[in-house]
Amino acid sequence: MPIGTSKLSRKGQITIPKAVRKSLGLEPGDDLIIASVSDKDNGTVIIRKPNLEDYVREAEEALEKDNTVSHEELFSE
């Protein structure tokens, strides 16, 4: 499992280390899901590429709230 370190910039940005980007197959412009795991002591963050299920879940949630979501909105985030 590739591991690297990164510093948070003043703008709240990070650079994902090359070894991690390579292992995940990340390319410039790729969408990512970033989630914090509620662990006060460790501060764990999960980063992964979204999959079709993520987009379907987002569309279902919008439908439940009676909101419409265009395909541009679904696939632009």
Beta strands, then each sheet from edge to edge (+ up, - down):
strand 1: 33-36
strand 2: 45-48
sheet 1: 1+ 2-
end
